[in-house]
């Protein structure tokens, strides 16, 4: 009930106000009919909060109690605002404003600025990091990329908490912030940054809120005009408001109490940006007569997933924990969550990729699978593992779907075809709407089958394929729809930034996953020092890390896998411990005397085997991950390595890409360019024989490692990460012959070897399809490395 399907978004508009309430459970109905006075909705994950508040607005509009133009619904991302507008339109409540805090404030500021200040509004700086870097240079500071990001985050935090530069050091100390630089240095940099903006006549996104607050506070006439326009306010994700956003909301409201807020203190994960659940938890104190409704019926997740989620928060402490919601699943039982320990991170990534591959082969769509991690730096090894397994993936955080060049071109082509109609010879023989769309998009290089490999061509194809699927869904619900109807639908979706689904497994940080859901979720890298993150020191910071795990767990509908690795690199010291947040909820130490938990009986670990060994529990080399793990089997006679060291400078390697090359990225390469070229030519031919993308034979990094190492025998070749037993058996003779400078004869390839090399991963698909519809004016900064 929490995530609308394409079909539900195309459903007929309810024919009466009462019909708007159909299908709501008793608590959701209580929200929808509470149209007067302050209302506080405490809504757990997956309980249909967006459904409840959109039906509340629609019911009020359809019943004539609320005027569409008098309602302002505020949320935190453009994606969420777009989804809300789409739902309201389907419920017959078009005209209601659903925006982020920033976009609502920006519209008001642009409108009133000429009257209040004169002239146009100063230009908005979308990316402040460049200005911060310049401010640092002026102050004689050298910041690396990580420090630049962190200092920029500190400036954003200071502004949303309404802290001026001279007060920053004291405010940061009071808040217990782990500052990236000396607080006095950061304060000076903050001052220089503000001066730079004034000199250049520009403003940043935090200024949009600050200036709007200033205008409404200083100009009662402007405040009165805004309040006469907006009579009713709805705030989603209220646990994430900052002091500055709350100040703006108070000014919008004035002395009225026509406010409905929705939130869950158990999902507060943005405190580092200045967000606080205090306003949600203190709502009844500010409004003693408020209507309070709790939503705890979970329609998203199976009882097994919900049981684990409840268990994670059951051990929580602090103010938010005292208000936690105990979810009750409304779904039939599903598979138990699995909990797997691996020897090292590459093994964990490869085990995860194999499990993803099996889910896809069993019928789960790639777009319904997510791999979630604590920090973005963890993504590389999973990108490589999924590519090796022939699994398409997309990284959250890229350009918006409707802003892609191919999508804009496709929209123009569809619009032209709709305008010419039957006079367009391109549509001859197209008997229905989907076939018309396919015919039009074929002029933009769309084909029924995807192009081989990855890269820009495959990215473009995936975008066009998403439009084809959208047309098929649209026609299934509206069989009589014309091409013009579809174009109108696309225009409305583009305005709402409600993109269709692009097929590909989602790779995202836990912070970026907030508000999303998938059939299958893999929570990876769950070790102490990563979750909770090393710099989480105080109880409040630790508890926020616990809530981050809770958010990750509650993203899963049916399949949930949790995993960690004992060491970072193959052969490294396996001294890592799984996150403390799973203590008592899994097998092993800490669960020995626990009551039966979400993984089955006490002390057991159940669920699908991630390690590929036919059993649950520890993964790694003995469980089908050979050495550094590329091939899926241990190589007979291959020994486990100790810490992997750079063969040039001797430094211990930790990054997956460096381990594969056996050297630091910055160390000089002894590449045999001729061999590298021959390997590329050989791989291209083998991939062509297979009808597979080249990376299914060997990835670019593995080819580079081979050309640098120039192995002389199978044992040398087996030591290279990415060359497992299966690939050694299938391609080893060819590779060694090329390394020895011998020409290949057709018989050098064993009969059936090519098929065997890829029989397990299955059909390869795209890697690296970007897709994101987040707005640059969303108030939550990129938190993936916090």
N, C-alpha and C positions, 0 to 999 in steps of 0.2 A: 504493500500500500504506500510505501514511501517514495518509490521511484516509478514515475509514470512510463509506460511503454509508449512506443510510437502510436500504436493503435488507440490507446486511451487518450492521447493528445488530439487525435482526430475524431474523437467521439462526438455525437450530436450534443448541442447545447441543451441543458435541462430546460423543460418547458414551463416550469413554475418555480417560485421560491422554495416550496416544500420539496420539490424534486432535487434541489441543490443539496438537501440534507440526507438524501437517500444514500445508503451504504456507509454512513458514519457510525462508529460505535458510540455507546452512551457518553463517554468522556469527550470524544471529539464533537459530538452533537452539543454537549454543554458549552464547549468553547464557541462553536458556531452560532449559538443563540444568545451568548452573553455580549450584547451589543451596547450596553450602557455602563458608564463608570469605568474605573480602572480594572483591568483583567491581567492576571499573571498565570501563564501556562508553564508548568514545570514538565518538560517533555523529554523522556529518555530517548536514547538512540533507537531509530527504527520504529518509533511509535506513531508516525504519521503527523508530525507537527506542521509541516508545510501544508498538508492536506487540510488539517483543522483550521489553520488561519486563513488559507485562501477560500475555503468554504464559508468561513465567518464573514469575510469581506463580501464575497459574492452573494451570500444570503441577505446581508444588510442592504446591498445595492438592489437586488432583485425585489426585495420586500419594500423598497422605497424609504428605508430608514436612513441609509447612507447615500449621499450623492457621489458618483464616481470621482469627480474632480476634487472632492474635499478630503479624499483619503490619501495619505502618504504612507506606503509600506517601505520600511528600511531594512536592508540586510547588508552583508559584509563583502560579497563578491558580485561581480557583474553576472557571473554564471547563475548564481542563486536568484538574483533579481530578474534575469531573463526567464528562468524557469517559472518564477512566480507570475510574471506577466503572461506567459503562455498558458498557465493553468487558469488564471482569471479570465482570459479571453475565451477559453473553452467552457467556462461556467457562465458566460454572458455578462461579465463585469469588465468589459473593455473600458479604457479611460482612467482606470486607477493607476496612480503613479507608484511604481515599484522600483526603487533605486538603492544604490549604496549611499552611505553617509556622504562620501566625497562627491559623487555625481549630483546628488540633490543640492548640496551646498554650492557646488560650482555653478549650477544653473541659476540659483538665486543671486550669487555674487556677480555673474555676468550681466544679469538683468538690472541690478541696483547700482553697480559700480559707477556708470556714467552719471547717475543722479547724485550719488553720495560723494564721490571723489572727483569725477570728471574724466573724460577720455576713456579709451578702451582698457579693459582689465589687462594687467601685465601678463607677459607670456609665461606659460606654465612649463617648468622644467620637468620632463618625464623621468629622467635618470639623474639623480643628484650626485652620484658617485664621482662623476668627472669634476664637478665643482668642489666637492670635498677634497679630492686629490689636489686640485689647484690651491685650495686653502692650506693644505698641509705643506705644499711646496713653498708657499709664501712664508709660512711659519718655520721653515727650515726642518721640517719633519719628513722622514722617508717611510712610507707605508707600503708593505707588500699587499697583494690582492686581498688576502684574508683580513688583514688589519683594516684595509680600506672599507671592506664590507661591514666589519664590526663597528668601526667608528661611525660610519653612516647610520647604522642601526641605533647607536647611542644618541645621535642627534635627533633621529626620529622619535625615540623614546622620550627624550627631554621635551620635545615640542608637544607630543600628545598628552604628556603629564603637566603641561603648561609651566615648564621649568626654564627660566632664562639662563644664559651662559654663566653669569656670576653665581648662580645658586646650584649649578650642576653637580659640583664635587660633593657638597653636603647632601643633596637629594640622592645621588647614587649611593652614598654610604648608608643613608637611612634605609634605602630599598635593598641593601645587600647585594648590589650588582657586581658581577665579575667584570670590571672594566678592561677593555683591550689595551688601553694605554693609561699612563698616569692621569688621574682625573683632572688635575690642573692643566695638563697638556691638552686634553680633550676639550676642556672649557675654552681654552684659547683658540683651538681650531674651530670650535662651534662659533665663536665670535667672528673670526675671520670669514667663515662660510656665510654668515648672515650679512656681513659687510659686502662681500662679493655679489650677493644677490641684489642688494640695494644699488650697488654701482651699475649693475647691468639691467636693472629694471625687470627682474624676473621673480617668480614665486615658485615654491614647491608645493607638493600635495598637502603637507601639514598646514602650510599657510592658507590653503583654501578653507580649512575648518577654522583656523584662528581668525582670519579676516571676516568670515561670515559671522562668527561669534561677536567680533568687534562691531560690525555694522549693526547687527540686531540689538546689541547692548546699548550702543551710543545713539541710535536713531529709532526712537519709539514709533515714528510714523512708518518706517520700513517694517518693523516687527509687527505692527498692527496689520499691515497689508498681507504679510505672510500668514498670520494667524487667521485672517478672514478667508484666505484661500484654502488652508488646510485645517479641517475641524477634527479629524480623527487620525490617530497615528498607530501603526503596528511596527514593532521592532523585533526582528528575528535574531537568533543567536545573541540574546541579550547578555549572556555571561561574558561576552567578548568586548563589551563597550569600554572605551577608555574614558578618563575624566574629561577630556576635551569633547568627545562625542556626547557624553552625558550633558555637558554644559550646553552644547548646541541643541540637544533634544529639549532641555528645560526651557530654552528661549523660544523654541517652536511652540511649545505647549502654553507658555504663559501661566495663567492661574487656573487652567483647565485640567481635568483629569481624564480626558477621553483618550486613554492610552491602553494598548494591549501589548504586553511583552511576552516573549517566548524564549526559553533557554533551559540549559541543564548544567548545573555547576560541575557535574562529573565530567564534562567535556571542555573545561577551561584549560586551554593549552597555549594561550598566547600572552601570558603574563609578562614575558620579556619585552613585548611591544608596548606595554602600558595598559593592556586589557585587565579588567578585574571583575570577578563575579559578585563583588560587594553590592552593586546596585540591584542585581537579581535577588540575592539573598536578603537584602534589606527592603525589598519592595513593599511588603506588608507593613513594615514600620513607617514608611513614608505615606502609604495609603491604607490606613487601618480598615477601611470598608471594602477593600479590593476583593473581587472574586478570584479565587485560586483554584485551578484545575490541574490535576496530575494525570499525565498520560504515561502509562507503564505497559500497555499491551504492545509487545514487540511483533510487528508484522514482517520484519526483514529477515531475522535470523532463526535458525533451528533451535530447539531446546538445548542441544549440546553446546552451541556457540553462546547462547544467552547464559547458560550455567557458568561457563568459563568467564564471561564478561562480569557477571555478578561476583564471582570469586575474586577477580582482580581488584574490584573496588571494595570488597568486604573487609580488606585489611588496611584500607585507607585511613588517614588521620587528618585532623584539621577541620576548619569551618565547612569547607565544601563537602567533606566526607559525612558530616552530620546531616546533610541534606540530600544524601545520595538516594537515587531511585532504584528500587528492586524491579528489574524487568521481568515480564512474564511472556514467554514466547507463545505466539498464536499459530505457529507452523507445525506441520507433522515432523516427527523425528528425522534426523539426518545422520550422516557419518560423524563419528567422534573426531574431535580435533586431533591432529598428530603432533608429536613433540620429538624432534630429532636432533641428536648431537653429532657433529662432524669433526673430523680431525683438523681441517683447516678451511679457510675461506673459499679457495677455489673449489674444494670438494663440496662445500655447502652450496655454492652457486650451481655447480654441475648437477648435484642431486635435485635441487629446486627445478632446474631446467628440464630434467628428465620427467619429473612429476608433472610439470606444466604440459609437456609434450603428451603425456599419457591422458591428461584431462582433455586436451584438445582432440586427441584421437578418439576419445570416448563420446565426443559430441558437445563439449563445453566450448562456447565461442571464445576466441582470444580476447575480445573486448570485455568479457565477463570474468577476467582473471587479472589479479594485481599482485605485484611483488612490492612490498613496502619495507622501508628501512629508515633508520633514525637520521642519517645525514646523507647528503647528495653524493659525497665521495664514495659511498658504498655501491653506487650504481654501476661502475665500469665493469666489474667482474661479472655482474648479472647480464649486462648488455652482451658481453662476449659469450657467456654460457648459452644464452638464448639464441644468439646468432649461430653458434655451433650446432645447436639442436634444431635449427631451421624454424624457429618460432618468431613470428612478427611481434614487434613491441613498439610502444610509443612512450616518450618521456613527457611528463607533465611539465608545463612551463614555457612552451613555445608559442608561436603566433596563433591568433584566433582563426578558427576554421573559415569563417566567412571573409577573412581578409587575405586568404591565400590567393595567389595569382590565378591558379587553375580554377578555383571556385568562382572567382569573379568572372573569368572568361566563360565558364560553363553557364553561369547565370545569364550573361548577355546573350549567349547562343540560344538558350531555352526561351528567353524573352522574345527574341527575334522570330523563332519558330512559332511561338504562340500567336504572335501578331499576324504572321502570314497564313497560319492555319492550314486549311486544305490546299492552298495554293503553293505550299512548300513541297517541292518534289522529294525533298529529303525524307518526308513522312510517308511517301508511297509505300504501301505494304505494311505499315505499322498499325496493327489492329487495336491496340489498347495503349493506355498511358505509359506503362513501363517500357513497352517496345518503342514508343515515340521518344522517350527520354534516352534510351540506349542508342537510337538512331542519331539523335542530335549530338550526344556526347562522343559518338564514334568519330566525329569530325575534330574532336579535341584529344584524340589518341587514346580514348578508352576502348578496351577490348574485353571480351568475355573472360579471358584468362590473364592473370597478372604477368607483368614482365619478370624475367629471371633476375635474381639478385636483389640488392637493396639500393639505396641511394635516391637521388632526386626523381628518377623516372618512376620508381615504385611508390614513392611518397605521393606523387601526382596521381598515379593510378588509384591509390587508396582513397584519396579525396573524392575523385569522380565516382568510385564504387560506392561510397557512402551516399552520394546523391541518387544513384540508381536504387539502392536499398530503400531510401526514403520514398522514392516514387512508388516502389512496390507496396510498401506499407500504406501509403496514402490511397492507392487504388484499391487495396483490399477493404478499406473502411468506406471509401466513397467510389464505388464502381463507375459512376457516371461522371466523375471528375474529368475536366479537360486539362490540357497543358497550361492554359491560362490560370486555372485554379491552382495548379501546383506552383506556378511562378508566384502567385499571390501568397501562397503558404510560405515559400522560401523567403520572400521579402519580409513577411512578418517575423519569421524565425531569425532572419539576419538582424532585424531591428531589436529583437529580444536577446540576441546572441545565444540562441538556443540551437546549438549545432547538432547534426545527426551523428550517429556513432561511427567512428573510424575503427576498423578491425585491427586489433593488436593488443597484446598484453601490456597493461599499464605498469610502468616503473615510476614510483613516486616516493617522496619522503612521507613520513607519518603526518607531518603538519599539512602537506599539500593534499593528503587524502581526506581531510576533514570535509564532511558533507557529501561524500561519495560512497558508493557501495558496489560490490561485485559478487558473483556467485562463488568465486574461489579467491581466497586471500592467503598469501604467503608472507608471514612476518619473519624477517630474517635478521641475522646479526644480533640476537637477543642476549648479549653478554653484559656483565658488569663493566662499567667504563664506557659503554655505548648506550645502554638503556638500563639504569639512568646514566646520562652522559657524565663524563669525568668532572666537569665543572659544576655539576649540581651538588651543592654542599649543604644548604639549609634544608630544614624539614619541608618548607613550602616548595622549594625547588625539586626535592625528591618526589613530593606528592604530585607535582605537575608532570613529572616523567611517568609516574604510575598512570595518570590519566591519559597520557599519550599512548601507552600500551592499550588501555581500555578503548580508546578511539580506534586503534588499529584492529582490535578484536571485533568490534561492533561493525566494521565495514563488511564483514563476511556474511553472506546469506546461508550457504550450505557447507562449503569446504573451507577448512581453516587449518593451516600448517604453521607451526612455530619451530624455529631452528636456531642453532648457534654453532660456532666453531671454537674448538679448544685452542687453536693457534691461528695467527694471521696468515702465515705462509707454510707451504708444504715442508714437513720435517722440522718445523719450529717447535719450541717448548710449549707443550699443551697445558698451560697453567691457567687458562681463562675459566671463569665460572659463569653459568647461565644467570640471567637477571634474577635478582632477589624477588621480583614481583611474581614469579612463578612458584615460589616456595610454598609447598603444601598443595600445589595444583598440578603437580606432575610426578613422575616416578623419580626415585633417587633420594639423596639426602634431603631431609626436610619434609618429605612426604611419608616417611616410614610409619608414623603414627596418625596420619591424617585420615579423616573420614573419606569415604568414596567421593571422588572429585570428578571434574569434567572430562578426564581422560579415562574414565572407567573406574575399576576397583582401586583402592588405595595402593600407592606404590607401583602402579602399572603405567605403561605407556602404550596407548592403542592408536589405531587409525592407519591410514595408508602409509606404506613404507617409502620414505623419501630417498633412502640410500640405495635403493635398487637391489637389495640383497635378499629379499624375501623375508625380511624380519624388520621389526622396528628397533628403535634405540640408536646407538652410536653409528654414524656413517663414517666414511673416509676410505682409505686405501683398501682396507680389508672388506669393505662393503661395496665393492665395485667401483671404486674411484682410484685409478691407477696413478701412483706417484703424485705429480702435480695435477693430475686429474683429467687430462683432456679426452681420454678415449673410452672410459667406461669399464675397463677391466684392468687388473694388475698384470703387468708384463712379467712373464715367468723369468725368475732370476734377477729382476730389477730390485735394487735395494732401496729402502727408504732413505731419503736424504736428510741431512741435518739442516741448519739454517742456510738459506740460499744466499750466496754472497756474489757481489759483482765481480766478474772475471777480469775487470780492468783495474778497479780501485780497491776491491776487497770489502766494500761496505755491505752490511747485511741488507738484503732487499726485502721490501714489504708490499709494494704495489704489484698487482697482478700482471700488468703489462711489462714491468721491469723483470719480474720473475721469469716470464716467458722468454725474454731476450737474454736473461742471465747477465744483465749489466744495467747500470743506471741510465736513465734516458739521456742524461747530459754527458755521459762518458763517450769517448770516441768509438766509432764502430769500425770493425774490421770486416766489413761486408765484402763478399765476393760478388761484385755487380754482375759479372757474366753468369754465374750460377744463379743469382737471384732472378735474372731475366729468363733463364732456361726453366727454372721452377715455375715461374708465372705462365710461360707458354704451355708447359706440361699440365699445370692445373686447369688452364682454360680448356685444353683438349679433353681432359678427363671429365670436367664438369659438363662439357657439351655431350660427351658420350652418355653421361647419366641423365641429361636433361635437368640438371640441378644447378642452383647458384654455386659460384666458385667456392664460397666459404664453407660449403658442406664437404669439400675435399680437405682443404686446410685454410685457416684464416690468414689474412695478410701478415699478422704479427708472427704466426707460426712459420710462414714461409721466410720471413725476415730472419727469425731465429735460426732456421736451418741453414740459410745462406751465410750467416755469420759463424755458426758452429762447425759447418762442413763435416758432419759425422762420417766416420769411416766404417762403422758396423752397426748392427741392430741395437747393441747396448748403448752406443753413443746416441743414436737416434731416439731411443726410448727415454733418454734423460731429458729431452726437450719437452717442456710443458705444451700440451695440445696434441701430443703424439701418444695415444694410448694403444692398447693391444690390438684393437679392431683396425685402427688406421695403420698401425705398423704392419699387420698381416695383409691388409689390402693394398697399401701404397709403398710399404717399406722398400721393396726391391727396386721400384722405379726411382725413388728418392735417392737411395744409396748409389744407384747407377749414375744418376745425374751428378751427384757429388763427386764421384770418381772420374767424371769426364767422359763416360761411355755413352754412346748413342743407344737409344731405346729401340728394341725390336718389338713387334706386336706381341710376341709370346712372353715378353717380360711381365705382362699383366696377367696374373692368375685368373683362370676362368671363374666368373662369378664374383671376383673380388670387388668390383665396383658396386655391384648391387649390395653385397654384404656390408660395405662400408657405411651405407646410409639406411640400411633396412630398419634400424631401430628408431632413429629420429623421426622418420616419416617425411612427408612432403615439406620442403622448406618454404618459408614465406619471408615477408619483409622484416627487416630489423631497422629500427631508428625512425619510425613514423612519428613526427611531432604532432601533438594536438593539445591545445589548451584554449579555453575561452575565458580566461581570467582577465579582468580589466586592469590596466595600469593604475587606475585610481582606486583600486581596492585598498582599504585602510590597513590590512594586515600585510606586513612586509614578508619577503621570502624568509621563511624561518627554517629552511631545511638544514642549516648548519648551526642552529642554535642548540 
